[in-house]
Amino acid sequence: MLSRFAKRLLPILQLTRMALVFTAIADSMCELFLRTARVGGGNAESFWRNFDSRAAIATAIISVGLYAYGMSLNDIIDRRRDSTIAAHRPLPSGRIGVLTAHLICVFLAITAILGGVYLCTVNTVYQWIPLVIVIWTGLLITFYDVAGKYLVWPGLICLGLIRFFHCVIPAPDMPVIWHPLLLLNHVAILSTIAYKWEEKRPALTTGQRGAVLAMLGGIDGVLILFCAKYRPESLALTPGLLLPAAAVLVFIAIALFIRWRHGNRREDGQTLMLYGLLWLIVYDAAFVAAYLPDPARWLAALILFMLLPLAYMSVQLMRWWSKLIVASQRPDYKRAGT
């Protein structure tokens, strides 16, 4: 019975890439913490008193729904291509039917929307703005899966924008603009480098790499000017920003080490992408530690940081589980010449 359950559950978890959903949860939860700190004043007691657990639950539901929706839609669209280059995936291997995958995808999209509705009902300050951002983020995910990834540099920018808008869903007023900006730039640049290392097709040209950097610069400039006019407090530079800045430098060192090992270039790109996504949790914890009042900052930062080993262990468990299921299957013998 356990084996049958595992064989049914594992393909769903693989289809939705559920092991890395903790990175999305940490991003949006960080914004919720930052918003609570701004509203709750400058002491830990008022912070925890103003922290809304219902909003946290809604935020987690939205994150799971949007992230898993994007991953499942990606595999549905790529199922024919995956049948030749990644036949082990759930859809091309036949472990999940096409109709079942579509139903899962639709269910996850509806879950994200319902989570947005619930967030609006428990936090009426922003009225229906969070739900609008949920839908907009879902449209960006759909655009990337359907067309963006084939257009190369627009798709790479789209990945950064998806992280940006997703994380601000629980706090549309962006209490600290540097946090979503860092996620935007990190994901876009990380995806560009990994795309190049993995030698994906269509090929990434020098002009396209320049377009990514130019677009990021333009988006950063527009967002900073917008905040300077309408949300100047979100641009405040504090000594606490040294924490996420240090995290950026550490990740650059990690990326250089990955490339310095002179391993397989494609594997290096995959490793960089995995570590880069996991590192988003480090940024989230760093911003919480920098901006929340003492001693709440350390507990909140620890809560977010613990999602890092949880995400990493989930990735490793999924890999181990997949190998175990494959090894437990009976070999499929065929007659010679058939």
BALOBA-1460 file (C-alpha; in Angstrom, 3 decimals):
// residues 338
<rec num="1" residu="m" x="0.000" y="0.000" z="0.000"/>
<rec num="2" residu="l" x="2.804" y="2.408" z="0.929"/>
<rec num="3" residu="s" x="4.592" y="1.630" z="-2.317"/>
<rec num="4" residu="r" x="1.451" y="2.368" z="-4.367"/>
<rec num="5" residu="f" x="0.904" y="5.611" z="-2.454"/>
<rec num="6" residu="a" x="4.517" y="6.658" z="-3.039"/>
<rec num="7" residu="k" x="4.294" y="5.886" z="-6.736"/>
<rec num="8" residu="r" x="1.234" y="8.116" z="-7.014"/>
<rec num="9" residu="l" x="2.457" y="10.958" z="-4.807"/>
<rec num="10" residu="l" x="6.019" y="11.196" z="-6.116"/>
<rec num="11" residu="p" x="5.042" y="12.072" z="-9.713"/>
<rec num="12" residu="i" x="2.795" y="14.877" z="-8.439"/>
<rec num="13" residu="l" x="5.586" y="16.295" z="-6.267"/>
<rec num="14" residu="q" x="7.981" y="16.038" z="-9.212"/>
<rec num="15" residu="l" x="5.527" y="17.664" z="-11.598"/>
<rec num="16" residu="t" x="5.010" y="20.636" z="-9.273"/>
<rec num="17" residu="r" x="8.690" y="20.859" z="-8.097"/>
<rec num="18" residu="m" x="7.249" y="21.090" z="-4.592"/>
<rec num="19" residu="a" x="10.676" y="20.710" z="-2.955"/>
<rec num="20" residu="l" x="11.586" y="24.312" z="-3.856"/>
<rec num="21" residu="v" x="8.254" y="25.892" z="-2.941"/>
<rec num="22" residu="f" x="9.801" y="26.946" z="0.385"/>
<rec num="23" residu="t" x="11.812" y="29.614" z="-1.458"/>
<rec num="24" residu="a" x="8.577" y="31.226" z="-2.653"/>
<rec num="25" residu="i" x="7.003" y="31.007" z="0.798"/>
<rec num="26" residu="a" x="10.048" y="32.646" z="2.400"/>
<rec num="27" residu="d" x="10.035" y="35.522" z="-0.123"/>
<rec num="28" residu="s" x="6.445" y="36.559" z="0.500"/>
<rec num="29" residu="m" x="6.599" y="35.831" z="4.242"/>
<rec num="30" residu="c" x="9.575" y="38.189" z="4.495"/>
<rec num="31" residu="e" x="7.433" y="40.994" z="3.038"/>
<rec num="32" residu="l" x="4.677" y="40.193" z="5.513"/>
<rec num="33" residu="f" x="7.194" y="40.450" z="8.371"/>
<rec num="34" residu="l" x="8.540" y="43.761" z="7.035"/>
<rec num="35" residu="r" x="5.051" y="45.200" z="6.691"/>
<rec num="36" residu="t" x="4.135" y="44.110" z="10.225"/>
<rec num="37" residu="a" x="7.274" y="45.785" z="11.567"/>
<rec num="38" residu="r" x="6.341" y="49.054" z="9.850"/>
<rec num="39" residu="v" x="2.763" y="48.967" z="11.157"/>
<rec num="40" residu="g" x="3.551" y="47.553" z="14.595"/>
<rec num="41" residu="g" x="6.022" y="50.157" z="15.738"/>
<rec num="42" residu="g" x="9.488" y="49.724" z="17.114"/>
<rec num="43" residu="n" x="9.216" y="47.034" z="19.772"/>
<rec num="44" residu="a" x="8.915" y="43.246" z="19.682"/>
<rec num="45" residu="e" x="5.724" y="43.107" z="21.744"/>
<rec num="46" residu="s" x="3.762" y="45.301" z="19.348"/>
<rec num="47" residu="f" x="5.263" y="43.436" z="16.380"/>
<rec num="48" residu="w" x="3.959" y="40.046" z="17.460"/>
<rec num="49" residu="r" x="0.659" y="41.576" z="18.536"/>
<rec num="50" residu="n" x="0.135" y="43.004" z="15.058"/>
<rec num="51" residu="f" x="1.349" y="39.932" z="13.196"/>
<rec num="52" residu="d" x="-1.663" y="38.320" z="11.499"/>
<rec num="53" residu="s" x="-1.375" y="34.533" z="11.387"/>
<rec num="54" residu="r" x="-4.356" y="34.385" z="9.016"/>
<rec num="55" residu="a" x="-2.504" y="36.556" z="6.525"/>
<rec num="56" residu="a" x="0.517" y="34.260" z="6.912"/>
<rec num="57" residu="i" x="-1.622" y="31.208" z="6.096"/>
<rec num="58" residu="a" x="-3.136" y="32.955" z="3.072"/>
<rec num="59" residu="t" x="0.329" y="34.000" z="1.913"/>
<rec num="60" residu="a" x="1.615" y="30.431" z="2.139"/>
<rec num="61" residu="i" x="-1.399" y="29.113" z="0.200"/>
<rec num="62" residu="i" x="-0.839" y="31.679" z="-2.554"/>
<rec num="63" residu="s" x="2.864" y="30.847" z="-2.757"/>
<rec num="64" residu="v" x="2.231" y="27.113" z="-3.058"/>
<rec num="65" residu="g" x="-0.507" y="27.636" z="-5.630"/>
<rec num="66" residu="l" x="1.422" y="30.020" z="-7.879"/>
<rec num="67" residu="y" x="4.739" y="28.183" z="-7.712"/>
<rec num="68" residu="a" x="3.316" y="24.730" z="-8.334"/>
<rec num="69" residu="y" x="0.993" y="26.066" z="-11.048"/>
<rec num="70" residu="g" x="3.950" y="27.476" z="-12.967"/>
<rec num="71" residu="m" x="5.977" y="24.286" z="-12.692"/>
<rec num="72" residu="s" x="3.145" y="21.975" z="-13.704"/>
<rec num="73" residu="l" x="2.145" y="24.200" z="-16.650"/>
<rec num="74" residu="n" x="5.769" y="24.215" z="-17.799"/>
<rec num="75" residu="d" x="5.873" y="20.413" z="-17.926"/>
<rec num="76" residu="i" x="2.517" y="20.198" z="-19.681"/>
<rec num="77" residu="i" x="3.718" y="22.518" z="-22.436"/>
<rec num="78" residu="d" x="7.124" y="20.804" z="-22.724"/>
<rec num="79" residu="r" x="5.884" y="17.218" z="-22.578"/>
<rec num="80" residu="r" x="6.679" y="16.435" z="-26.237"/>
<rec num="81" residu="r" x="10.170" y="17.889" z="-26.041"/>
<rec num="82" residu="d" x="10.765" y="16.168" z="-22.697"/>
<rec num="83" residu="s" x="9.888" y="12.816" z="-24.286"/>
<rec num="84" residu="t" x="13.218" y="12.974" z="-26.137"/>
<rec num="85" residu="i" x="15.515" y="14.820" z="-23.721"/>
<rec num="86" residu="a" x="13.947" y="14.139" z="-20.278"/>
<rec num="87" residu="a" x="11.892" y="10.953" z="-20.636"/>
<rec num="88" residu="h" x="12.152" y="10.284" z="-16.881"/>
<rec num="89" residu="r" x="9.810" y="13.166" z="-16.013"/>
<rec num="90" residu="p" x="6.267" y="12.305" z="-14.869"/>
<rec num="91" residu="l" x="4.431" y="13.232" z="-18.072"/>
<rec num="92" residu="p" x="6.650" y="11.687" z="-20.779"/>
<rec num="93" residu="s" x="7.216" y="8.599" z="-18.631"/>
<rec num="94" residu="g" x="3.463" y="8.081" z="-18.346"/>
<rec num="95" residu="r" x="3.436" y="8.154" z="-14.532"/>
<rec num="96" residu="i" x="0.966" y="11.060" z="-14.756"/>
<rec num="97" residu="g" x="-1.640" y="11.307" z="-17.485"/>
<rec num="98" residu="v" x="-2.059" y="14.489" z="-19.510"/>
<rec num="99" residu="l" x="-5.623" y="14.992" z="-18.274"/>
<rec num="100" residu="t" x="-4.531" y="14.512" z="-14.653"/>
<rec num="101" residu="a" x="-1.728" y="17.044" z="-15.118"/>
<rec num="102" residu="h" x="-4.189" y="19.587" z="-16.531"/>
<rec num="103" residu="l" x="-6.541" y="19.048" z="-13.604"/>
<rec num="104" residu="i" x="-3.674" y="19.526" z="-11.128"/>
<rec num="105" residu="c" x="-2.604" y="22.704" z="-12.920"/>
<rec num="106" residu="v" x="-6.121" y="24.186" z="-12.883"/>
<rec num="107" residu="f" x="-6.609" y="23.203" z="-9.233"/>
<rec num="108" residu="l" x="-3.380" y="25.000" z="-8.257"/>
<rec num="109" residu="a" x="-4.355" y="28.156" z="-10.150"/>
<rec num="110" residu="i" x="-7.742" y="28.203" z="-8.400"/>
<rec num="111" residu="t" x="-6.013" y="27.597" z="-5.058"/>
<rec num="112" residu="a" x="-3.784" y="30.657" z="-5.567"/>
<rec num="113" residu="i" x="-6.782" y="32.821" z="-6.490"/>
<rec num="114" residu="l" x="-8.809" y="31.631" z="-3.494"/>
<rec num="115" residu="g" x="-5.788" y="32.317" z="-1.291"/>
<rec num="116" residu="g" x="-5.733" y="35.851" z="-2.698"/>
<rec num="117" residu="v" x="-9.425" y="36.296" z="-1.920"/>
<rec num="118" residu="y" x="-8.857" y="35.069" z="1.631"/>
<rec num="119" residu="l" x="-5.898" y="37.424" z="2.087"/>
<rec num="120" residu="c" x="-8.066" y="40.365" z="1.015"/>
<rec num="121" residu="t" x="-10.788" y="39.422" z="3.480"/>
<rec num="122" residu="v" x="-8.442" y="39.116" z="6.478"/>
<rec num="123" residu="n" x="-6.487" y="42.250" z="5.562"/>
<rec num="124" residu="t" x="-8.820" y="44.921" z="4.227"/>
<rec num="125" residu="v" x="-6.189" y="47.687" z="4.252"/>
<rec num="126" residu="y" x="-5.225" y="47.026" z="0.626"/>
<rec num="127" residu="q" x="-8.790" y="46.179" z="-0.453"/>
<rec num="128" residu="w" x="-8.495" y="43.896" z="-3.533"/>
<rec num="129" residu="i" x="-4.965" y="44.883" z="-4.590"/>
<rec num="130" residu="p" x="-3.344" y="41.597" z="-3.374"/>
<rec num="131" residu="l" x="-5.800" y="39.571" z="-5.478"/>
<rec num="132" residu="v" x="-5.012" y="41.712" z="-8.525"/>
<rec num="133" residu="i" x="-1.297" y="41.052" z="-8.002"/>
<rec num="134" residu="v" x="-1.974" y="37.312" z="-7.619"/>
<rec num="135" residu="i" x="-3.754" y="37.271" z="-10.974"/>
<rec num="136" residu="w" x="-1.077" y="39.442" z="-12.590"/>
<rec num="137" residu="t" x="1.672" y="37.154" z="-11.300"/>
<rec num="138" residu="g" x="-0.228" y="34.156" z="-12.636"/>
<rec num="139" residu="l" x="-0.426" y="35.837" z="-16.048"/>
<rec num="140" residu="l" x="3.329" y="36.482" z="-15.995"/>
<rec num="141" residu="i" x="3.918" y="32.809" z="-15.154"/>
<rec num="142" residu="t" x="1.646" y="31.766" z="-18.005"/>
<rec num="143" residu="f" x="3.406" y="34.109" z="-20.437"/>
<rec num="144" residu="y" x="6.795" y="32.710" z="-19.457"/>
<rec num="145" residu="d" x="5.720" y="29.085" z="-19.856"/>
<rec num="146" residu="v" x="3.870" y="29.638" z="-23.121"/>
<rec num="147" residu="a" x="6.181" y="32.106" z="-24.890"/>
<rec num="148" residu="g" x="8.716" y="33.887" z="-22.688"/>
<rec num="149" residu="k" x="11.203" y="31.041" z="-22.314"/>
<rec num="150" residu="y" x="11.426" y="30.708" z="-26.100"/>
<rec num="151" residu="l" x="12.127" y="34.442" z="-26.524"/>
<rec num="152" residu="v" x="15.226" y="34.137" z="-24.296"/>
<rec num="153" residu="w" x="15.949" y="37.565" z="-22.791"/>
<rec num="154" residu="p" x="12.291" y="38.591" z="-22.296"/>
<rec num="155" residu="g" x="11.786" y="35.283" z="-20.512"/>
<rec num="156" residu="l" x="14.778" y="35.871" z="-18.249"/>
<rec num="157" residu="i" x="13.422" y="39.297" z="-17.285"/>
<rec num="158" residu="c" x="10.002" y="37.736" z="-16.775"/>
<rec num="159" residu="l" x="11.439" y="35.286" z="-14.234"/>
<rec num="160" residu="g" x="12.750" y="38.186" z="-12.174"/>
<rec num="161" residu="l" x="9.446" y="40.050" z="-12.409"/>
<rec num="162" residu="i" x="7.557" y="36.950" z="-11.283"/>
<rec num="163" residu="r" x="9.627" y="36.834" z="-8.077"/>
<rec num="164" residu="f" x="9.198" y="40.583" z="-7.599"/>
<rec num="165" residu="f" x="5.409" y="40.642" z="-7.859"/>
<rec num="166" residu="h" x="4.947" y="37.370" z="-6.004"/>
<rec num="167" residu="c" x="6.831" y="38.535" z="-2.930"/>
<rec num="168" residu="v" x="4.911" y="41.840" z="-2.631"/>
<rec num="169" residu="i" x="1.455" y="40.205" z="-2.691"/>
<rec num="170" residu="p" x="1.016" y="40.440" z="1.129"/>
<rec num="171" residu="a" x="2.534" y="43.953" z="1.205"/>
<rec num="172" residu="p" x="1.730" y="45.903" z="-1.992"/>
<rec num="173" residu="d" x="3.046" y="49.138" z="-0.450"/>
<rec num="174" residu="m" x="6.546" y="47.591" z="-0.403"/>
<rec num="175" residu="p" x="7.784" y="48.698" z="3.043"/>
<rec num="176" residu="v" x="11.423" y="48.100" z="2.000"/>
<rec num="177" residu="i" x="11.839" y="48.308" z="-1.780"/>
<rec num="178" residu="w" x="15.380" y="46.913" z="-1.603"/>
<rec num="179" residu="h" x="14.075" y="43.435" z="-0.790"/>
<rec num="180" residu="p" x="11.876" y="42.826" z="-3.872"/>
<rec num="181" residu="l" x="14.457" y="44.664" z="-5.995"/>
<rec num="182" residu="l" x="17.191" y="42.297" z="-4.867"/>
<rec num="183" residu="l" x="15.017" y="39.265" z="-5.641"/>
<rec num="184" residu="l" x="14.214" y="40.674" z="-9.095"/>
<rec num="185" residu="n" x="17.852" y="41.258" z="-10.001"/>
<rec num="186" residu="h" x="19.168" y="38.081" z="-8.388"/>
<rec num="187" residu="v" x="16.734" y="35.780" z="-10.199"/>
<rec num="188" residu="a" x="17.110" y="37.494" z="-13.584"/>
<rec num="189" residu="i" x="20.924" y="37.543" z="-13.489"/>
<rec num="190" residu="l" x="21.135" y="34.051" z="-11.989"/>
<rec num="191" residu="s" x="18.839" y="32.663" z="-14.693"/>
<rec num="192" residu="t" x="20.883" y="34.397" z="-17.397"/>
<rec num="193" residu="i" x="24.177" y="32.919" z="-16.187"/>
<rec num="194" residu="a" x="22.680" y="29.434" z="-15.691"/>
<rec num="195" residu="y" x="21.078" y="29.614" z="-19.157"/>
<rec num="196" residu="k" x="24.479" y="30.368" z="-20.670"/>
<rec num="197" residu="w" x="26.320" y="27.683" z="-18.709"/>
<rec num="198" residu="e" x="23.739" y="25.036" z="-19.562"/>
<rec num="199" residu="e" x="23.958" y="26.031" z="-23.253"/>
<rec num="200" residu="k" x="20.211" y="26.052" z="-23.643"/>
<rec num="201" residu="r" x="18.478" y="26.713" z="-26.949"/>
<rec num="202" residu="p" x="17.819" y="29.208" z="-28.447"/>
<rec num="203" residu="a" x="21.378" y="30.322" z="-27.718"/>
<rec num="204" residu="l" x="21.935" y="33.362" z="-25.511"/>
<rec num="205" residu="t" x="23.902" y="35.950" z="-27.489"/>
<rec num="206" residu="t" x="26.029" y="38.811" z="-26.186"/>
<rec num="207" residu="g" x="23.365" y="41.257" z="-27.325"/>
<rec num="208" residu="q" x="20.699" y="39.412" z="-25.376"/>
<rec num="209" residu="r" x="22.833" y="39.412" z="-22.237"/>
<rec num="210" residu="g" x="23.207" y="43.157" z="-22.691"/>
<rec num="211" residu="a" x="19.436" y="43.471" z="-23.137"/>
<rec num="212" residu="v" x="18.866" y="41.690" z="-19.816"/>
<rec num="213" residu="l" x="21.172" y="44.090" z="-17.990"/>
<rec num="214" residu="a" x="19.699" y="47.134" z="-19.765"/>
<rec num="215" residu="m" x="16.138" y="46.100" z="-18.959"/>
<rec num="216" residu="l" x="17.033" y="45.401" z="-15.337"/>
<rec num="217" residu="g" x="18.631" y="48.829" z="-15.067"/>
<rec num="218" residu="g" x="15.527" y="50.439" z="-16.559"/>
<rec num="219" residu="i" x="13.133" y="48.554" z="-14.295"/>
<rec num="220" residu="d" x="15.257" y="49.334" z="-11.225"/>
<rec num="221" residu="g" x="15.327" y="53.007" z="-12.163"/>
<rec num="222" residu="v" x="11.565" y="53.225" z="-12.700"/>
<rec num="223" residu="l" x="10.810" y="51.480" z="-9.412"/>
<rec num="224" residu="i" x="13.221" y="53.660" z="-7.455"/>
<rec num="225" residu="l" x="11.802" y="56.847" z="-9.005"/>
<rec num="226" residu="f" x="8.263" y="55.646" z="-8.255"/>
<rec num="227" residu="c" x="9.139" y="55.000" z="-4.621"/>
<rec num="228" residu="a" x="10.999" y="58.300" z="-4.359"/>
<rec num="229" residu="k" x="7.789" y="60.101" z="-5.316"/>
<rec num="230" residu="y" x="5.120" y="58.001" z="-3.616"/>
<rec num="231" residu="r" x="6.897" y="55.781" z="-1.050"/>
<rec num="232" residu="p" x="10.096" y="57.623" z="0.012"/>
<rec num="233" residu="e" x="10.266" y="55.774" z="3.344"/>
<rec num="234" residu="s" x="10.750" y="52.481" z="1.483"/>
<rec num="235" residu="l" x="14.066" y="53.791" z="0.106"/>
<rec num="236" residu="a" x="15.582" y="54.382" z="3.550"/>
<rec num="237" residu="l" x="19.217" y="53.262" z="3.696"/>
<rec num="238" residu="t" x="20.106" y="51.772" z="7.059"/>
<rec num="239" residu="p" x="23.174" y="49.957" z="8.406"/>
<rec num="240" residu="g" x="21.052" y="46.819" z="8.393"/>
<rec num="241" residu="l" x="21.381" y="46.684" z="4.597"/>
<rec num="242" residu="l" x="24.938" y="45.478" z="5.154"/>
<rec num="243" residu="l" x="23.477" y="42.043" z="6.008"/>
<rec num="244" residu="p" x="21.814" y="41.374" z="2.619"/>
<rec num="245" residu="a" x="24.788" y="43.051" z="0.908"/>
<rec num="246" residu="a" x="27.106" y="40.577" z="2.642"/>
<rec num="247" residu="a" x="24.792" y="37.738" z="1.546"/>
<rec num="248" residu="v" x="25.171" y="38.914" z="-2.065"/>
<rec num="249" residu="l" x="28.962" y="38.847" z="-1.799"/>
<rec num="250" residu="v" x="28.911" y="35.369" z="-0.274"/>
<rec num="251" residu="f" x="26.750" y="34.057" z="-3.111"/>
<rec num="252" residu="i" x="29.074" y="35.585" z="-5.710"/>
<rec num="253" residu="a" x="31.901" y="33.659" z="-4.048"/>
<rec num="254" residu="i" x="29.823" y="30.471" z="-4.176"/>
<rec num="255" residu="a" x="29.103" y="31.004" z="-7.889"/>
<rec num="256" residu="l" x="32.792" y="31.558" z="-8.629"/>
<rec num="257" residu="f" x="33.674" y="28.394" z="-6.721"/>
<rec num="258" residu="i" x="31.136" y="26.365" z="-8.692"/>
<rec num="259" residu="r" x="32.672" y="27.560" z="-11.945"/>
<rec num="260" residu="w" x="36.244" y="27.246" z="-10.648"/>
<rec num="261" residu="r" x="35.802" y="23.516" z="-10.059"/>
<rec num="262" residu="h" x="35.959" y="23.016" z="-13.843"/>
<rec num="263" residu="g" x="33.172" y="20.471" z="-13.775"/>
<rec num="264" residu="n" x="30.686" y="19.727" z="-16.494"/>
<rec num="265" residu="r" x="29.412" y="23.097" z="-17.727"/>
<rec num="266" residu="r" x="25.797" y="21.947" z="-17.903"/>
<rec num="267" residu="e" x="25.932" y="20.453" z="-14.412"/>
<rec num="268" residu="d" x="27.553" y="23.657" z="-13.137"/>
<rec num="269" residu="g" x="24.615" y="25.644" z="-14.501"/>
<rec num="270" residu="q" x="22.083" y="23.350" z="-12.848"/>
<rec num="271" residu="t" x="23.979" y="23.510" z="-9.550"/>
<rec num="272" residu="l" x="24.194" y="27.288" z="-9.735"/>
<rec num="273" residu="m" x="20.457" y="27.565" z="-10.383"/>
<rec num="274" residu="l" x="19.596" y="25.279" z="-7.474"/>
<rec num="275" residu="y" x="21.884" y="27.051" z="-5.006"/>
<rec num="276" residu="g" x="20.769" y="30.441" z="-6.292"/>
<rec num="277" residu="l" x="17.111" y="29.672" z="-5.655"/>
<rec num="278" residu="l" x="17.882" y="28.309" z="-2.204"/>
<rec num="279" residu="w" x="19.924" y="31.439" z="-1.479"/>
<rec num="280" residu="l" x="16.789" y="33.564" z="-1.801"/>
<rec num="281" residu="i" x="15.880" y="32.310" z="1.662"/>
<rec num="282" residu="v" x="19.170" y="33.712" z="2.985"/>
<rec num="283" residu="y" x="18.285" y="37.130" z="1.549"/>
<rec num="284" residu="d" x="14.837" y="36.955" z="3.144"/>
<rec num="285" residu="a" x="16.273" y="36.112" z="6.563"/>
<rec num="286" residu="a" x="18.891" y="38.860" z="6.203"/>
<rec num="287" residu="f" x="16.269" y="41.553" z="5.519"/>
<rec num="288" residu="v" x="14.143" y="40.393" z="8.445"/>
<rec num="289" residu="a" x="17.178" y="40.473" z="10.752"/>
<rec num="290" residu="a" x="18.024" y="43.950" z="9.476"/>
<rec num="291" residu="y" x="14.633" y="45.666" z="9.774"/>
<rec num="292" residu="l" x="12.617" y="44.043" z="12.537"/>
<rec num="293" residu="p" x="12.834" y="45.271" z="16.163"/>
<rec num="294" residu="d" x="14.893" y="43.431" z="18.789"/>
<rec num="295" residu="p" x="14.518" y="40.656" z="19.803"/>
<rec num="296" residu="a" x="11.754" y="39.763" z="17.343"/>
<rec num="297" residu="r" x="14.168" y="40.049" z="14.424"/>
<rec num="298" residu="w" x="16.219" y="37.033" z="15.460"/>
<rec num="299" residu="l" x="13.244" y="34.727" z="15.983"/>
<rec num="300" residu="a" x="11.610" y="35.802" z="12.714"/>
<rec num="301" residu="a" x="14.909" y="35.486" z="10.836"/>
<rec num="302" residu="l" x="15.436" y="32.023" z="12.310"/>
<rec num="303" residu="i" x="11.943" y="30.957" z="11.235"/>
<rec num="304" residu="l" x="12.697" y="31.967" z="7.652"/>
<rec num="305" residu="f" x="16.250" y="30.617" z="7.674"/>
<rec num="306" residu="m" x="15.062" y="27.185" z="8.812"/>
<rec num="307" residu="l" x="13.232" y="26.916" z="5.504"/>
<rec num="308" residu="l" x="16.662" y="26.677" z="3.847"/>
<rec num="309" residu="p" x="17.682" y="23.254" z="5.251"/>
<rec num="310" residu="l" x="14.062" y="22.142" z="4.873"/>
<rec num="311" residu="a" x="14.122" y="23.027" z="1.163"/>
<rec num="312" residu="y" x="17.551" y="21.462" z="0.639"/>
<rec num="313" residu="m" x="16.569" y="18.239" z="2.409"/>
<rec num="314" residu="s" x="13.349" y="18.127" z="0.385"/>
<rec num="315" residu="v" x="15.342" y="18.333" z="-2.844"/>
<rec num="316" residu="q" x="17.647" y="15.538" z="-1.725"/>
<rec num="317" residu="l" x="14.710" y="13.443" z="-0.489"/>
<rec num="318" residu="m" x="12.953" y="13.812" z="-3.823"/>
<rec num="319" residu="r" x="16.083" y="12.655" z="-5.647"/>
<rec num="320" residu="w" x="16.551" y="9.692" z="-3.302"/>
<rec num="321" residu="w" x="12.868" y="8.798" z="-3.443"/>
<rec num="322" residu="s" x="12.891" y="8.886" z="-7.234"/>
<rec num="323" residu="k" x="15.885" y="6.549" z="-7.411"/>
<rec num="324" residu="l" x="14.258" y="4.206" z="-4.882"/>
<rec num="325" residu="i" x="11.035" y="3.977" z="-6.866"/>
<rec num="326" residu="v" x="12.926" y="3.324" z="-10.102"/>
<rec num="327" residu="a" x="15.065" y="0.639" z="-8.417"/>
<rec num="328" residu="s" x="11.981" y="-1.064" z="-6.938"/>
<rec num="329" residu="q" x="10.312" y="-1.441" z="-10.309"/>
<rec num="330" residu="r" x="10.542" y="-4.725" z="-12.136"/>
<rec num="331" residu="p" x="12.798" y="-4.650" z="-15.187"/>
<rec num="332" residu="d" x="10.982" y="-4.553" z="-18.503"/>
<rec num="333" residu="y" x="12.497" y="-7.366" z="-20.553"/>
<rec num="334" residu="k" x="11.987" y="-7.532" z="-24.289"/>
<rec num="335" residu="r" x="12.787" y="-10.190" z="-26.816"/>
<rec num="336" residu="a" x="15.774" y="-9.509" z="-28.994"/>
<rec num="337" residu="g" x="14.761" y="-7.967" z="-32.271"/>
<rec num="338" residu="t" x="11.382" y="-6.669" z="-31.031"/>
